[in-house]
């Protein structure tokens, strides 16, 4: 009986198999059904950027390698049973199949169209490959892999017929011969294929999980909820000058949302209500142009929860998906975790690291969501914090998304970076084109900034005169409510140690859960008008809604000073202007772009000290800063992703390996013992690490420099609880006041960065 059943299976080509809950074998997922369903979905996804037939061709060819008797034999193990994980080509020991579809695409469609699809098909499990081994990828290169395929003649005729019939007619447009145009299109096609493959496989493997997808409200429904929320907010808000200006800003955003798609800037002083105003623009613009979603990009995980909570209050708890490394699994629903894989929700809140690294990624898991960026409103909050070393590839890819993928980009910040394309000192700065300011012309924006002026910036009388930490501590003690921001964590601790008991410390040596708790306490004390003094690194400068009467800021970039000013007299309730006092610290900012930013600021303020936060100054500041940078493409990303004209060679994998906004080679991550992390650490020790546990632990992680890590490891302060997963041994090395207690006598690697 078993032999007869086995023989009948061999008459059918299978893509996937699974077991039922009772351990019996479910009906197999037929290969023909999988290829057609994947092709249909990939065609639908790619049609958003006029590439539907290319998505269809990729879908039909992606698993063609499973249509060989040798692979079908491999799926059916010698024992007569199936290998459920046979299709997971990326796992060690698994028989390849993706490269066969890639080779087939080249053979049938020719080198041009075929190679474009070959990148997508070959990488649909293992990730986008490099074409050649020139960058050190060796046998993983596409060029090498296609030479190893010898058994294409085994592929079932019905598969070959479908692939031949699906040959794409022509690309959607003529691609630029240089830059990122072609590589981005290939990556977007890859995203369509990967998501289509994942979704159809999930539909077979886990129907319950698949059924949880979708079901989000329409843009129109979200806009109705948002408008009711704003009406309620305005009806209960105090009739202050600040609130009147915030309403004016929202009204301008609603008005501008009716304009054609393109690139917009939203220049609003800190405390002007950019968060809700930009969402108003996004929803109105999406409705006007029939766009699919709003993607909100935030620079720091420390503020992402705050903004996501505002959006949830405005449109509904289930309608907003957070996607970032510090997402606490307990704070998200099963549906939102699924949406985070491919961004199919209407409102996505993510980090700049997640967004930009995904746009240059090679892994299937990171690229899967990219096609859902098409036909969307992308709001880049605190845009001035885009890393200078990667500015050129980031700006180029954003311009391409606007030009060819139906994206509207909003650059939202109080300190507009100089992103527009222009000539500086005879050289072309290849920035963004045709940026439209939502708040009007330059004179209107100046008037807006003047109307929201709530602080007086007090500059040093002598920029050569250094203030010691002892001097600053004595000045801070004179105020009952004061915030002091410094540029590095070591300075933060040194100054904090000189302050009276009850002073708060905030830095990245405190885990996310710890910082959130302290910020909540600080806000409550400010509200109650209690004594509260805070020493912090720059982590409070973007989006943390603190409102102090006095703020001290160590000399830094002009944008940092403006952001610090946004934590002073934020609601405009003081009888007089708040005070922002800039001082020259005893330790300079870290070498590299932070130090260049401080020097540029000093040079500008020495020549124009009368109004240091004037709107016009920021264009001059950023222009000078970008020209002082060693490179705006420090890792040579554009060169790696430019197609070779002879063989369409592109180095996808090497570029992805180099594109990291945060250099993790200098740092190690450890899990601290704080709050609920103790139980989680013990669970990992006993049961191992899974994705759910890792998500929960993100709120309890701290990054430290390698020298600090090695020193703590030597003295037994940290232990390896699973391979390459490290945690504090006890609570003794974690302070409720200052977080992780590292050796302050060690050198600071930031001082060595050039």
LINMOVEN-V128835 format. One record per backbone hydrogen bond with DSSP energy under -0.5 kcal/mol. NH is the residue of the N-H (numbers start at 1). CO is the residue of the C=O. Records with the same first field share a line. If there is no record, write none. Layout:
NH=CO / CO
//
This chain:
5=1
6=2
7=3
8=4
9=5
10=6
11=8
12=9
15=29
16=29
20=24
23=20
26=18
29=16
30=28
31=13
34=30
35=31
36=32
37=33
38=34
39=35
40=36
41=37
42=38
43=39
44=40
45=41
46=42
47=43
48=45
49=46
50=47
51=46
54=51
55=51
56=52
57=53
58=54
59=55
60=56
61=57
62=58
64=61
65=97
66=63
67=64
68=65
72=68
73=69
74=70
75=71
76=72
77=75 / 81
80=77
83=75
84=82
86=83
88=85
89=87
91=88
94=91
100=97
101=97
102=98
103=99
104=100
105=101
106=102
107=103
108=104
109=105
110=106
114=110
115=111
116=112
117=113
118=114
119=115
120=116
121=117
122=118
123=119
124=121
127=123
128=362
131=650
136=133
140=137
141=138
142=130
143=131
145=141
146=142
147=143 / 144
148=144 / 145
149=146
150=148
154=151
155=152
156=67
159=156
160=156
161=157
162=158
163=159
164=160
165=161
166=162 / 163
167=164
175=173
181=178
184=180
185=181
186=182
187=183
188=184
189=185
190=186
191=187
192=188
193=189
194=190
195=191
196=192
197=193
198=194
199=195
200=196
201=197
202=198
203=199
204=200
205=201
206=202
210=206
211=207
212=208 / 209
213=210
222=218
223=219
224=220
225=221
226=222
227=223
228=224
229=225
230=226
231=227
232=228
233=229
234=230
235=231
236=232
237=233
240=238
244=240
245=241
246=242
247=243
248=244
249=245
250=246
251=247
252=248
253=249
254=250
255=251
256=252
257=253
258=255
259=256
263=434
264=409
265=436
266=411
267=265
268=266 / 413
272=269
277=273
278=274
279=275
280=276
281=277
282=278
283=279
284=280
285=281
286=282
287=283
288=284
289=285
290=286 / 287
291=286
292=375
293=375
294=346
295=377
296=294 / 348
297=295 / 379
298=296 / 350
303=300
304=300
305=301
307=303
308=304
309=305
310=306
311=307
312=308
313=309
314=310
315=311
316=312
319=316
320=317
321=347
322=320
323=349
327=324
329=327
331=328
332=329
337=333
338=334
339=335
340=336
341=338
342=338 / 339
343=339
344=339
347=319
348=294
349=321
350=296 / 348
351=323
352=298
355=351
356=352
357=353
358=354
359=355
360=356 / 357
361=358
367=363
368=364
370=367
372=369
373=370
374=370 / 371
375=405
376=373
377=293
378=376 / 408
379=295 / 377
380=378 / 410
381=297 / 379
382=412
383=380 / 412
385=382
386=383
390=387
391=388
392=632
394=390
395=391
396=392
397=393
398=394
399=395
400=396
401=397
402=398
403=399
404=400
405=401
407=401
408=376
409=262 / 407
410=378
411=264
412=380 / 410
413=266 / 411
416=414
419=417
421=432
422=429
424=422 / 427
427=424
429=422 / 427
430=428
431=429
432=419
436=263
437=435
438=265 / 436
440=437
445=441
446=442
447=443
448=444
449=445
450=446
451=447
452=448
453=450
454=452
456=578
458=456 / 580
459=457
465=462
466=464
467=584
468=466
472=468
473=469
474=470
475=471
476=472
477=473
478=475
479=476
482=532
483=550
484=534
485=552
486=536
492=488
493=489
494=490
495=491
496=492
497=493
498=495
499=496
503=500
504=533
506=535
510=507
513=699
515=511
516=512
517=513
518=514
519=515
520=516
521=517
522=518
523=519
524=520
525=521
526=522
527=523
528=524
529=526
530=525
532=480
534=482
535=504
536=484
537=506
540=537
541=538
543=541
545=543
546=544
548=567
551=579
552=483
553=581
554=485
555=583
561=557
562=558
563=559
564=560
565=561
566=562
567=564
568=565
569=548
572=569
578=454
579=549
580=456 / 578
581=551 / 579
582=458 / 580
583=553
585=583
586=467
591=750
595=590
596=592
597=593
598=594
599=595
600=596
601=597
602=598
603=599
604=600
605=601
606=602
607=603 / 604
608=604
611=608
612=609
614=611
617=614
618=614 / 615
619=616
620=616
621=617
622=618
623=619
624=620
625=621
626=622
627=623
628=624
629=625
634=389
636=633
640=636
641=637
642=638 / 639
644=649
648=644
651=640
652=129 / 650
655=651
656=652
657=653
658=654
659=655
660=658
663=661
664=662
666=663
667=664
668=704
670=702
671=726
672=670 / 700
674=672
677=674
678=675
680=676
681=677
682=678
683=679
684=680
685=681
686=682
687=683
688=684
694=690
695=691
696=692
697=693
698=694 / 695
699=696
700=697
701=698
702=670
704=668
706=666
709=705
710=706
711=707
712=708
713=709
714=710
715=711
716=713
717=712
718=712
719=727
721=719 / 725
722=725
725=722
726=669 / 724
727=719
728=671
729=717
733=730
734=731
735=739
739=735
740=509
741=733
742=740
744=742
746=743
749=747
751=748
752=749
753=749 / 750
//
